[in-house]
Amino acid sequence: MLAPTFYSIFSEDQELTDLLADYEISEGVTVPAIFQDWGQRSNFPYMIFKLRSVPDNHWNKEKYYLEIDIFDYSEGGSTVKAKQIARRLKILLHRLRINEADGYSSIRVEHDTGDLVQEEEENIIHYETIFEVWAWDSQFVEESENV
């Protein structure tokens, strides 16, 4: 699973976590409002990330889309905070290369797209950004002479 690796990248970046609300996981214990797959009742702004597997034509390489939804509340409709978070994520992830993580020997990330999403609820700001992730199997890389 790549999710723990990405959660660590997000939660360990002080600049990103300063932009997000805190989420109380138990009385007096808080973590940055970063959720996987589904959000919890949290203060704004918060983010939800999902990894979606995409079929690829190489038997030892897996491709994913890392979809990140950023939610904020703004009575004036300001998108500034959501765009700051999206910009920080792009700085963190675009062209990122990770060695030896989650059973993969090499992981590469590139920004794909990002934009505001219209929400039905007034004053809710929703920004979605998507990254492409390629992960190569450790055993394949170790045994291959061509990598």
C-alpha positions as a Python dict, from the first residue, in 0.01 Angstrom:
ca = {
    (1, 'M'): (0, 0, 0),
    (2, 'L'): (130, 341, -91),
    (3, 'A'): (-116, 526, 131),
    (4, 'P'): (106, 525, 445),
    (5, 'T'): (395, 670, 246),
    (6, 'F'): (183, 956, 114),
    (7, 'Y'): (23, 1017, 454),
    (8, 'S'): (372, 1051, 603),
    (9, 'I'): (479, 1294, 331),
    (10, 'F'): (172, 1508, 396),
    (11, 'S'): (169, 1498, 776),
    (12, 'E'): (544, 1559, 813),
    (13, 'D'): (546, 1874, 600),
    (14, 'Q'): (516, 2166, 842),
    (15, 'E'): (421, 2415, 572),
    (16, 'L'): (128, 2196, 460),
    (17, 'T'): (8, 2111, 810),
    (18, 'D'): (15, 2480, 907),
    (19, 'L'): (-241, 2543, 631),
    (20, 'L'): (-477, 2265, 750),
    (21, 'A'): (-705, 2247, 1051),
    (22, 'D'): (-631, 2013, 1341),
    (23, 'Y'): (-841, 1700, 1385),
    (24, 'E'): (-895, 1569, 1738),
    (25, 'I'): (-850, 1190, 1732),
    (26, 'S'): (-906, 1162, 2108),
    (27, 'E'): (-944, 1407, 2392),
    (28, 'G'): (-649, 1644, 2379),
    (29, 'V'): (-475, 1460, 2092),
    (30, 'T'): (-480, 1626, 1752),
    (31, 'V'): (-334, 1550, 1410),
    (32, 'P'): (-349, 1749, 1086),
    (33, 'A'): (-686, 1717, 909),
    (34, 'I'): (-563, 1473, 644),
    (35, 'F'): (-788, 1179, 565),
    (36, 'Q'): (-767, 878, 338),
    (37, 'D'): (-1066, 787, 120),
    (38, 'W'): (-1332, 959, 331),
    (39, 'G'): (-1339, 1269, 549),
    (40, 'Q'): (-1431, 1286, 914),
    (41, 'R'): (-1621, 1561, 1093),
    (42, 'S'): (-1346, 1815, 1098),
    (43, 'N'): (-1290, 2186, 1101),
    (44, 'F'): (-1196, 2348, 771),
    (45, 'P'): (-970, 2334, 581),
    (46, 'Y'): (-903, 1963, 545),
    (47, 'M'): (-795, 1726, 270),
    (48, 'I'): (-889, 1376, 158),
    (49, 'F'): (-660, 1165, -57),
    (50, 'K'): (-741, 852, -257),
    (51, 'L'): (-521, 620, -459),
    (52, 'R'): (-695, 472, -761),
    (53, 'S'): (-525, 190, -948),
    (54, 'V'): (-507, 228, -1326),
    (55, 'P'): (-439, -63, -1564),
    (56, 'D'): (-91, -42, -1714),
    (57, 'N'): (76, -237, -1992),
    (58, 'H'): (383, -335, -1789),
    (59, 'W'): (356, -642, -1567),
    (60, 'N'): (589, -514, -1292),
    (61, 'K'): (490, -151, -1284),
    (62, 'E'): (175, -24, -1121),
    (63, 'K'): (11, 303, -1210),
    (64, 'Y'): (-215, 499, -977),
    (65, 'Y'): (-395, 828, -970),
    (66, 'L'): (-346, 1010, -642),
    (67, 'E'): (-662, 1220, -613),
    (68, 'I'): (-662, 1490, -347),
    (69, 'D'): (-972, 1686, -252),
    (70, 'I'): (-924, 2001, -47),
    (71, 'F'): (-1222, 2145, 137),
    (72, 'D'): (-1251, 2486, 298),
    (73, 'Y'): (-1530, 2711, 424),
    (74, 'S'): (-1535, 3077, 330),
    (75, 'E'): (-1834, 3308, 380),
    (76, 'G'): (-1695, 3539, 115),
    (77, 'G'): (-1621, 3254, -124),
    (78, 'S'): (-1245, 3308, -112),
    (79, 'T'): (-1046, 3028, -273),
    (80, 'V'): (-709, 3155, -150),
    (81, 'K'): (-652, 2898, 127),
    (82, 'A'): (-756, 2598, -88),
    (83, 'K'): (-526, 2716, -368),
    (84, 'Q'): (-238, 2763, -120),
    (85, 'I'): (-283, 2402, -5),
    (86, 'A'): (-299, 2279, -365),
    (87, 'R'): (16, 2476, -450),
    (88, 'R'): (200, 2326, -152),
    (89, 'L'): (94, 1976, -257),
    (90, 'K'): (225, 2039, -607),
    (91, 'I'): (559, 2157, -466),
    (92, 'L'): (578, 1847, -245),
    (93, 'L'): (477, 1589, -503),
    (94, 'H'): (546, 1700, -861),
    (95, 'R'): (848, 1508, -994),
    (96, 'L'): (893, 1337, -658),
    (97, 'R'): (1100, 1019, -662),
    (98, 'I'): (1090, 778, -370),
    (99, 'N'): (1321, 480, -326),
    (100, 'E'): (1228, 171, -124),
    (101, 'A'): (875, 224, 4),
    (102, 'D'): (578, -8, 56),
    (103, 'G'): (729, -303, -135),
    (104, 'Y'): (833, -91, -430),
    (105, 'S'): (1189, -3, -516),
    (106, 'S'): (1108, 310, -708),
    (107, 'I'): (810, 545, -706),
    (108, 'R'): (768, 849, -928),
    (109, 'V'): (497, 1117, -900),
    (110, 'E'): (392, 1385, -1148),
    (111, 'H'): (118, 1646, -1133),
    (112, 'D'): (-164, 1581, -1379),
    (113, 'T'): (-439, 1839, -1325),
    (114, 'G'): (-614, 2051, -1066),
    (115, 'D'): (-907, 2290, -1046),
    (116, 'L'): (-1197, 2415, -839),
    (117, 'V'): (-1505, 2189, -817),
    (118, 'Q'): (-1849, 2347, -789),
    (119, 'E'): (-2023, 2252, -464),
    (120, 'E'): (-2398, 2270, -404),
    (121, 'E'): (-2353, 2398, -51),
    (122, 'E'): (-2290, 2771, -33),
    (123, 'N'): (-1952, 2885, 106),
    (124, 'I'): (-1790, 2541, 68),
    (125, 'I'): (-1471, 2563, -135),
    (126, 'H'): (-1361, 2238, -305),
    (127, 'Y'): (-1037, 2209, -498),
    (128, 'E'): (-934, 1880, -658),
    (129, 'T'): (-581, 1805, -769),
    (130, 'I'): (-466, 1482, -934),
    (131, 'F'): (-120, 1328, -961),
    (132, 'E'): (1, 1028, -1159),
    (133, 'V'): (203, 774, -959),
    (134, 'W'): (420, 497, -1106),
    (135, 'A'): (556, 227, -876),
    (136, 'W'): (803, -43, -978),
    (137, 'D'): (812, -378, -801),
    (138, 'S'): (1126, -428, -587),
    (139, 'Q'): (1193, -781, -707),
    (140, 'F'): (1169, -680, -1074),
    (141, 'V'): (1419, -397, -1028),
    (142, 'E'): (1662, -614, -831),
    (143, 'E'): (1657, -894, -1088),
    (144, 'S'): (1652, -682, -1404),
    (145, 'E'): (1967, -596, -1592),
    (146, 'N'): (1792, -323, -1792),
    (147, 'V'): (1668, -92, -1520),
}
